[in-house]
Amino acid sequence: MLKCIIEKRINGFIYTKNLTEPMLKSIAKENVDKMMLTSFGPEWEELLDGPAIQKSLEATKAADKAFNDKMRAENLKYEERERQNNERRAEREKEKEENDRFEAENRGNADKLIADLTKPLLHKMFEDNIDYITRVWDGSLRTSRHDSWNIGGGPRQRLMWRQSCHPFSDDQLNWTLECINTKFVGPDVKKRISMNNYIWKVVLPETLTKFYMNFFNISLEDAEIRMKMTPL
């Protein structure tokens, strides 16, 4: 078996000791001045029981324990981060599934709306909601669109991003415009031109949202959300 001489300076004298390889692994290097591989005899066995060696072994054990504690703490931190990441990943997947389901429902609603909201039914819905639409027209019904229109400038310009008529068909859109122009504008071409921007940005989207709300028997807020989240 491979042996080793350890030289340790204690009180100015050099002590040497023959160590086997397993012994060498248990001694802290900072307490050793010089090590040499040799087959030196075992006459210094008592050095292993000396206070310096015992102190080295204790220091080594303490260092190992501190290292293991640090690694356990790092592992716990890693496991906690992984747990949080998995939770967030699961939440995102669940949210995506809910959004996909919601969009699928809205796509079905759009198909039903286009198929079942005929011109006669749309005219009837317009007449049934004439008080509501009139209040939108004259501004006596406060809506966010009407408030933005009254502010003017940037808020009015940004209404163009909220004037989507989706998911109504082109025919349903034209029928609704006919109803609005006939009721509130009349045949005057100049008046139609001057009111066109207000109709498209305020009256028409408010009217169509009310139609969607009544057609599916849901709240006005839900109608706006579902119309917005209907896939093209």
Phi and psi restraints in degrees (value plus and minus 20) as a CYANA .aco file:
   2 LEU   PHI     -87.3   -47.3
   2 LEU   PSI     114.1   154.1
   3 LYS   PHI    -140.8  -100.8
   3 LYS   PSI     149.8   189.8
   4 CYS   PHI    -165.1  -125.1
   4 CYS   PSI     120.0   160.0
   5 ILE   PHI    -112.5   -72.5
   5 ILE   PSI     112.3   152.3
   6 ILE   PHI    -132.4   -92.4
   6 ILE   PSI     107.8   147.8
   7 GLU   PHI    -127.8   -87.8
   7 GLU   PSI     104.2   144.2
   8 LYS   PHI    -147.7  -107.7
   8 LYS   PSI     106.2   146.2
   9 ARG   PHI    -107.0   -67.0
   9 ARG   PSI      97.2   137.2
  10 ILE   PHI    -149.3  -109.3
  10 ILE   PSI      98.1   138.1
  11 ASN   PHI      33.7    73.7
  11 ASN   PSI      17.8    57.8
  12 GLY   PHI      66.6   106.6
  12 GLY   PSI     -28.7    11.3
  13 PHE   PHI    -122.7   -82.7
  13 PHE   PSI     130.5   170.5
  14 ILE   PHI    -120.1   -80.1
  14 ILE   PSI      99.4   139.4
  15 TYR   PHI    -123.8   -83.8
  15 TYR   PSI     120.2   160.2
  16 THR   PHI    -140.3  -100.3
  16 THR   PSI     130.2   170.2
  17 LYS   PHI    -170.1  -130.1
  17 LYS   PSI     119.0   159.0
  18 ASN   PHI    -104.7   -64.7
  18 ASN   PSI     103.7   143.7
  19 LEU   PHI    -142.9  -102.9
  19 LEU   PSI     120.7   160.7
  20 THR   PHI     -99.7   -59.7
  20 THR   PSI     145.7   185.7
  21 GLU   PHI     -82.1   -42.1
  21 GLU   PSI     -61.7   -21.7
  22 PRO   PHI     -81.5   -41.5
  22 PRO   PSI     -56.3   -16.3
  23 MET   PHI     -83.8   -43.8
  23 MET   PSI     -61.9   -21.9
  24 LEU   PHI     -78.3   -38.3
  24 LEU   PSI     -57.8   -17.8
  25 LYS   PHI     -86.3   -46.3
  25 LYS   PSI     -42.3    -2.3
  26 SER   PHI    -113.8   -73.8
  26 SER   PSI     -17.9    22.1
  27 ILE   PHI    -126.6   -86.6
  27 ILE   PSI     114.0   154.0
  28 ALA   PHI     -90.4   -50.4
  28 ALA   PSI     115.7   155.7
  29 LYS   PHI     -87.4   -47.4
  29 LYS   PSI     -51.6   -11.6
  30 GLU   PHI     -84.8   -44.8
  30 GLU   PSI     -35.5     4.5
  31 ASN   PHI    -116.7   -76.7
  31 ASN   PSI     -13.0    27.0
  32 VAL   PHI    -139.2   -99.2
  32 VAL   PSI     106.6   146.6
  33 ASP   PHI    -106.9   -66.9
  33 ASP   PSI     -53.2   -13.2
  34 LYS   PHI    -177.9  -137.9
  34 LYS   PSI     116.1   156.1
  35 MET   PHI    -148.1  -108.1
  35 MET   PSI     117.7   157.7
  36 MET   PHI    -156.2  -116.2
  36 MET   PSI     115.7   155.7
  37 LEU   PHI     -94.7   -54.7
  37 LEU   PSI     107.6   147.6
  38 THR   PHI    -180.9  -140.9
  38 THR   PSI    -197.9  -157.9
  39 SER   PHI    -140.2  -100.2
  39 SER   PSI      18.5    58.5
  40 PHE   PHI     -81.6   -41.6
  40 PHE   PSI     129.8   169.8
  41 GLY   PHI     -89.2   -49.2
  41 GLY   PSI     148.5   188.5
  42 PRO   PHI    -113.2   -73.2
  42 PRO   PSI       6.6    46.6
  43 GLU   PHI     -95.4   -55.4
  43 GLU   PSI     -25.4    14.6
  44 TRP   PHI    -131.4   -91.4
  44 TRP   PSI      13.5    53.5
  45 GLU   PHI     -78.1   -38.1
  45 GLU   PSI     -49.5    -9.5
  46 GLU   PHI     -85.6   -45.6
  46 GLU   PSI     -38.5     1.5
  47 LEU   PHI     -83.7   -43.7
  47 LEU   PSI     -48.3    -8.3
  48 LEU   PHI     -83.7   -43.7
  48 LEU   PSI     -46.1    -6.1
  49 ASP   PHI    -113.6   -73.6
  49 ASP   PSI     -16.1    23.9
  50 GLY   PHI     -91.8   -51.8
  50 GLY   PSI     137.7   177.7
  51 PRO   PHI     -81.3   -41.3
  51 PRO   PSI     -54.4   -14.4
  52 ALA   PHI     -84.5   -44.5
  52 ALA   PSI     -63.2   -23.2
  53 ILE   PHI     -87.5   -47.5
  53 ILE   PSI     -62.1   -22.1
  54 GLN   PHI     -81.6   -41.6
  54 GLN   PSI     -59.1   -19.1
  55 LYS   PHI     -84.7   -44.7
  55 LYS   PSI     -59.2   -19.2
  56 SER   PHI     -83.3   -43.3
  56 SER   PSI     -63.7   -23.7
  57 LEU   PHI     -82.7   -42.7
  57 LEU   PSI     -61.0   -21.0
  58 GLU   PHI     -84.4   -44.4
  58 GLU   PSI     -62.2   -22.2
  59 ALA   PHI     -83.5   -43.5
  59 ALA   PSI     -59.2   -19.2
  60 THR   PHI     -84.5   -44.5
  60 THR   PSI     -64.0   -24.0
  61 LYS   PHI     -81.4   -41.4
  61 LYS   PSI     -61.7   -21.7
  62 ALA   PHI     -84.2   -44.2
  62 ALA   PSI     -61.5   -21.5
  63 ALA   PHI     -84.9   -44.9
  63 ALA   PSI     -62.1   -22.1
  64 ASP   PHI     -81.7   -41.7
  64 ASP   PSI     -62.9   -22.9
  65 LYS   PHI     -83.3   -43.3
  65 LYS   PSI     -63.6   -23.6
  66 ALA   PHI     -82.3   -42.3
  66 ALA   PSI     -61.5   -21.5
  67 PHE   PHI     -84.2   -44.2
  67 PHE   PSI     -65.1   -25.1
  68 ASN   PHI     -84.2   -44.2
  68 ASN   PSI     -59.9   -19.9
  69 ASP   PHI     -82.4   -42.4
  69 ASP   PSI     -62.0   -22.0
  70 LYS   PHI     -83.1   -43.1
  70 LYS   PSI     -63.0   -23.0
  71 MET   PHI     -85.6   -45.6
  71 MET   PSI     -59.1   -19.1
  72 ARG   PHI     -83.1   -43.1
  72 ARG   PSI     -61.3   -21.3
  73 ALA   PHI     -84.0   -44.0
  73 ALA   PSI     -61.4   -21.4
  74 GLU   PHI     -84.8   -44.8
  74 GLU   PSI     -59.7   -19.7
  75 ASN   PHI     -84.5   -44.5
  75 ASN   PSI     -59.7   -19.7
  76 LEU   PHI     -83.9   -43.9
  76 LEU   PSI     -61.6   -21.6
  77 LYS   PHI     -82.7   -42.7
  77 LYS   PSI     -62.7   -22.7
  78 TYR   PHI     -82.6   -42.6
  78 TYR   PSI     -64.9   -24.9
  79 GLU   PHI     -83.3   -43.3
  79 GLU   PSI     -57.5   -17.5
  80 GLU   PHI     -87.1   -47.1
  80 GLU   PSI     -61.8   -21.8
  81 ARG   PHI     -82.2   -42.2
  81 ARG   PSI     -62.4   -22.4
  82 GLU   PHI     -83.3   -43.3
  82 GLU   PSI     -60.2   -20.2
  83 ARG   PHI     -81.9   -41.9
  83 ARG   PSI     -65.6   -25.6
  84 GLN   PHI     -83.8   -43.8
  84 GLN   PSI     -61.1   -21.1
  85 ASN   PHI     -83.4   -43.4
  85 ASN   PSI     -60.8   -20.8
  86 ASN   PHI     -85.4   -45.4
  86 ASN   PSI     -59.2   -19.2
  87 GLU   PHI     -83.6   -43.6
  87 GLU   PSI     -64.9   -24.9
  88 ARG   PHI     -84.1   -44.1
  88 ARG   PSI     -58.8   -18.8
  89 ARG   PHI     -84.4   -44.4
  89 ARG   PSI     -60.8   -20.8
  90 ALA   PHI     -86.1   -46.1
  90 ALA   PSI     -58.9   -18.9
  91 GLU   PHI     -84.4   -44.4
  91 GLU   PSI     -62.3   -22.3
  92 ARG   PHI     -84.4   -44.4
  92 ARG   PSI     -60.9   -20.9
  93 GLU   PHI     -84.7   -44.7
  93 GLU   PSI     -61.0   -21.0
  94 LYS   PHI     -85.3   -45.3
  94 LYS   PSI     -62.4   -22.4
  95 GLU   PHI     -82.6   -42.6
  95 GLU   PSI     -60.6   -20.6
  96 LYS   PHI     -84.3   -44.3
  96 LYS   PSI     -62.3   -22.3
  97 GLU   PHI     -81.6   -41.6
  97 GLU   PSI     -62.1   -22.1
  98 GLU   PHI     -85.8   -45.8
  98 GLU   PSI     -60.8   -20.8
  99 ASN   PHI     -84.5   -44.5
  99 ASN   PSI     -61.5   -21.5
 100 ASP   PHI     -82.4   -42.4
 100 ASP   PSI     -62.6   -22.6
 101 ARG   PHI     -83.9   -43.9
 101 ARG   PSI     -62.5   -22.5
 102 PHE   PHI     -83.1   -43.1
 102 PHE   PSI     -63.2   -23.2
 103 GLU   PHI     -86.7   -46.7
 103 GLU   PSI     -56.1   -16.1
 104 ALA   PHI     -84.5   -44.5
 104 ALA   PSI     -60.7   -20.7
 105 GLU   PHI     -82.2   -42.2
 105 GLU   PSI     -63.1   -23.1
 106 ASN   PHI     -87.1   -47.1
 106 ASN   PSI     -54.6   -14.6
 107 ARG   PHI     -84.1   -44.1
 107 ARG   PSI     -60.1   -20.1
 108 GLY   PHI     -85.4   -45.4
 108 GLY   PSI     -58.8   -18.8
 109 ASN   PHI     -81.7   -41.7
 109 ASN   PSI     -60.6   -20.6
 110 ALA   PHI     -82.9   -42.9
 110 ALA   PSI     -62.3   -22.3
 111 ASP   PHI     -82.5   -42.5
 111 ASP   PSI     -62.0   -22.0
 112 LYS   PHI     -87.3   -47.3
 112 LYS   PSI     -61.0   -21.0
 113 LEU   PHI     -80.8   -40.8
 113 LEU   PSI     -67.8   -27.8
 114 ILE   PHI     -86.0   -46.0
 114 ILE   PSI     -56.4   -16.4
 115 ALA   PHI     -96.4   -56.4
 115 ALA   PSI     -57.0   -17.0
 116 ASP   PHI    -123.9   -83.9
 116 ASP   PSI     -39.8     0.2
 117 LEU   PHI    -106.6   -66.6
 117 LEU   PSI      65.5   105.5
 118 THR   PHI     -99.1   -59.1
 118 THR   PSI     151.8   191.8
 119 LYS   PHI     -82.1   -42.1
 119 LYS   PSI     -66.7   -26.7
 120 PRO   PHI     -80.0   -40.0
 120 PRO   PSI     -61.2   -21.2
 121 LEU   PHI     -86.6   -46.6
 121 LEU   PSI     -59.2   -19.2
 122 LEU   PHI     -84.5   -44.5
 122 LEU   PSI     -62.3   -22.3
 123 HIS   PHI     -81.1   -41.1
 123 HIS   PSI     -60.0   -20.0
 124 LYS   PHI     -84.7   -44.7
 124 LYS   PSI     -62.1   -22.1
 125 MET   PHI     -83.3   -43.3
 125 MET   PSI     -55.7   -15.7
 126 PHE   PHI     -84.1   -44.1
 126 PHE   PSI     -64.9   -24.9
 127 GLU   PHI     -87.5   -47.5
 127 GLU   PSI     -57.9   -17.9
 128 ASP   PHI     -84.8   -44.8
 128 ASP   PSI     -46.1    -6.1
 129 ASN   PHI    -129.7   -89.7
 129 ASN   PSI      -0.9    39.1
 130 ILE   PHI     -81.8   -41.8
 130 ILE   PSI     -55.7   -15.7
 131 ASP   PHI     -84.7   -44.7
 131 ASP   PSI     -63.9   -23.9
 132 TYR   PHI     -82.7   -42.7
 132 TYR   PSI     -67.9   -27.9
 133 ILE   PHI     -85.6   -45.6
 133 ILE   PSI     -55.7   -15.7
 134 THR   PHI     -84.2   -44.2
 134 THR   PSI     -60.8   -20.8
 135 ARG   PHI     -87.0   -47.0
 135 ARG   PSI     -52.9   -12.9
 136 VAL   PHI     -86.4   -46.4
 136 VAL   PSI     -63.1   -23.1
 137 TRP   PHI     -81.5   -41.5
 137 TRP   PSI     -66.4   -26.4
 138 ASP   PHI    -111.0   -71.0
 138 ASP   PSI     -21.2    18.8
 139 GLY   PHI      63.6   103.6
 139 GLY   PSI     -15.6    24.4
 140 SER   PHI     -93.8   -53.8
 140 SER   PSI     -38.3     1.7
 141 LEU   PHI    -118.5   -78.5
 141 LEU   PSI      92.6   132.6
 142 ARG   PHI     -94.6   -54.6
 142 ARG   PSI     101.5   141.5
 143 THR   PHI    -149.7  -109.7
 143 THR   PSI     141.3   181.3
 144 SER   PHI     -83.3   -43.3
 144 SER   PSI     -53.7   -13.7
 145 ARG   PHI     -87.4   -47.4
 145 ARG   PSI     -63.7   -23.7
 146 HIS   PHI     -85.9   -45.9
 146 HIS   PSI     -58.7   -18.7
 147 ASP   PHI     -83.0   -43.0
 147 ASP   PSI     -62.6   -22.6
 148 SER   PHI     -85.5   -45.5
 148 SER   PSI     -56.8   -16.8
 149 TRP   PHI     -83.6   -43.6
 149 TRP   PSI     -63.0   -23.0
 150 ASN   PHI     -88.1   -48.1
 150 ASN   PSI     -52.8   -12.8
 151 ILE   PHI     -85.5   -45.5
 151 ILE   PSI     -58.8   -18.8
 152 GLY   PHI      58.3    98.3
 152 GLY   PSI    -189.3  -149.3
 153 GLY   PHI      38.0    78.0
 153 GLY   PSI    -154.6  -114.6
 154 GLY   PHI     -78.5   -38.5
 154 GLY   PSI     -68.3   -28.3
 155 PRO   PHI     -76.8   -36.8
 155 PRO   PSI     -59.8   -19.8
 156 ARG   PHI     -87.4   -47.4
 156 ARG   PSI     -61.0   -21.0
 157 GLN   PHI     -83.0   -43.0
 157 GLN   PSI     -57.8   -17.8
 158 ARG   PHI     -90.7   -50.7
 158 ARG   PSI     -30.9     9.1
 159 LEU   PHI     -84.4   -44.4
 159 LEU   PSI     -40.9    -0.9
 160 MET   PHI     -81.8   -41.8
 160 MET   PSI     -45.4    -5.4
 161 TRP   PHI    -101.9   -61.9
 161 TRP   PSI     -26.1    13.9
 162 ARG   PHI    -135.9   -95.9
 162 ARG   PSI      -7.9    32.1
 163 GLN   PHI    -118.6   -78.6
 163 GLN   PSI      -2.9    37.1
 164 SER   PHI     -81.1   -41.1
 164 SER   PSI     116.8   156.8
 165 CYS   PHI    -124.5   -84.5
 165 CYS   PSI     -12.5    27.5
 166 HIS   PHI     -86.9   -46.9
 166 HIS   PSI     116.6   156.6
 167 PRO   PHI    -123.4   -83.4
 167 PRO   PSI       0.8    40.8
 168 PHE   PHI     -89.1   -49.1
 168 PHE   PSI     129.0   169.0
 169 SER   PHI     -97.5   -57.5
 169 SER   PSI     147.3   187.3
 170 ASP   PHI     -81.1   -41.1
 170 ASP   PSI     -59.5   -19.5
 171 ASP   PHI     -83.0   -43.0
 171 ASP   PSI     -66.3   -26.3
 172 GLN   PHI     -82.6   -42.6
 172 GLN   PSI     -56.6   -16.6
 173 LEU   PHI     -84.1   -44.1
 173 LEU   PSI     -66.5   -26.5
 174 ASN   PHI     -86.1   -46.1
 174 ASN   PSI     -57.4   -17.4
 175 TRP   PHI     -82.2   -42.2
 175 TRP   PSI     -61.6   -21.6
 176 THR   PHI     -86.7   -46.7
 176 THR   PSI     -61.7   -21.7
 177 LEU   PHI     -81.7   -41.7
 177 LEU   PSI     -59.5   -19.5
 178 GLU   PHI     -80.5   -40.5
 178 GLU   PSI     -64.2   -24.2
 179 CYS   PHI     -82.1   -42.1
 179 CYS   PSI     -64.7   -24.7
 180 ILE   PHI     -84.7   -44.7
 180 ILE   PSI     -68.1   -28.1
 181 ASN   PHI     -85.2   -45.2
 181 ASN   PSI     -59.6   -19.6
 182 THR   PHI     -85.3   -45.3
 182 THR   PSI     -62.1   -22.1
 183 LYS   PHI     -96.7   -56.7
 183 LYS   PSI     -61.4   -21.4
 184 PHE   PHI    -133.2   -93.2
 184 PHE   PSI     -40.1    -0.1
 185 VAL   PHI    -130.5   -90.5
 185 VAL   PSI     -68.3   -28.3
 186 GLY   PHI      68.6   108.6
 186 GLY   PSI    -190.5  -150.5
 187 PRO   PHI    -101.0   -61.0
 187 PRO   PSI     -28.1    11.9
 188 ASP   PHI     -84.0   -44.0
 188 ASP   PSI      93.8   133.8
 189 VAL   PHI     -85.0   -45.0
 189 VAL   PSI     -62.2   -22.2
 190 LYS   PHI     -82.1   -42.1
 190 LYS   PSI     -59.4   -19.4
 191 LYS   PHI     -87.2   -47.2
 191 LYS   PSI     -58.3   -18.3
 192 ARG   PHI     -83.0   -43.0
 192 ARG   PSI     -60.4   -20.4
 193 ILE   PHI     -86.7   -46.7
 193 ILE   PSI     -63.0   -23.0
 194 SER   PHI     -88.7   -48.7
 194 SER   PSI     -49.7    -9.7
 195 MET   PHI    -115.8   -75.8
 195 MET   PSI     -23.8    16.2
 196 ASN   PHI     -79.5   -39.5
 196 ASN   PSI     -64.0   -24.0
 197 ASN   PHI     -84.2   -44.2
 197 ASN   PSI     -62.3   -22.3
 198 TYR   PHI     -85.8   -45.8
 198 TYR   PSI     -58.9   -18.9
 199 ILE   PHI     -83.8   -43.8
 199 ILE   PSI     -66.4   -26.4
 200 TRP   PHI     -90.4   -50.4
 200 TRP   PSI     -54.6   -14.6
 201 LYS   PHI    -110.8   -70.8
 201 LYS   PSI     -42.0    -2.0
 202 VAL   PHI    -144.5  -104.5
 202 VAL   PSI     -81.9   -41.9
 203 VAL   PHI     -88.7   -48.7
 203 VAL   PSI     -68.1   -28.1
 204 LEU   PHI     -83.0   -43.0
 204 LEU   PSI     -71.4   -31.4
 205 PRO   PHI     -83.1   -43.1
 205 PRO   PSI     -55.7   -15.7
 206 GLU   PHI     -85.8   -45.8
 206 GLU   PSI     -58.3   -18.3
 207 THR   PHI     -87.6   -47.6
 207 THR   PSI     -66.0   -26.0
 208 LEU   PHI     -85.2   -45.2
 208 LEU   PSI     -56.7   -16.7
 209 THR   PHI     -83.6   -43.6
 209 THR   PSI     -59.3   -19.3
 210 LYS   PHI     -85.8   -45.8
 210 LYS   PSI     -59.1   -19.1
 211 PHE   PHI     -81.3   -41.3
 211 PHE   PSI     -65.8   -25.8
 212 TYR   PHI     -82.2   -42.2
 212 TYR   PSI     -62.5   -22.5
 213 MET   PHI     -79.2   -39.2
 213 MET   PSI     -68.4   -28.4
 214 ASN   PHI     -89.0   -49.0
 214 ASN   PSI     -59.8   -19.8
 215 PHE   PHI     -82.9   -42.9
 215 PHE   PSI     -59.3   -19.3
 216 PHE   PHI    -124.6   -84.6
 216 PHE   PSI     -16.6    23.4
 217 ASN   PHI      34.7    74.7
 217 ASN   PSI      34.9    74.9
 218 ILE   PHI    -148.3  -108.3
 218 ILE   PSI     155.8   195.8
 219 SER   PHI     -94.5   -54.5
 219 SER   PSI     141.6   181.6
 220 LEU   PHI     -83.0   -43.0
 220 LEU   PSI     -59.6   -19.6
 221 GLU   PHI     -84.1   -44.1
 221 GLU   PSI     -64.2   -24.2
 222 ASP   PHI     -83.9   -43.9
 222 ASP   PSI     -56.6   -16.6
 223 ALA   PHI     -81.9   -41.9
 223 ALA   PSI     -64.5   -24.5
 224 GLU   PHI     -83.2   -43.2
 224 GLU   PSI     -61.5   -21.5
 225 ILE   PHI     -85.9   -45.9
 225 ILE   PSI     -65.9   -25.9
 226 ARG   PHI     -86.7   -46.7
 226 ARG   PSI     -58.6   -18.6
 227 MET   PHI     -83.0   -43.0
 227 MET   PSI     -62.3   -22.3
 228 LYS   PHI     -86.6   -46.6
 228 LYS   PSI     -53.9   -13.9
 229 MET   PHI    -120.5   -80.5
 229 MET   PSI       2.2    42.2
 230 THR   PHI    -108.5   -68.5
 230 THR   PSI     101.5   141.5
 231 PRO   PHI     -79.2   -39.2
 231 PRO   PSI     125.5   165.5
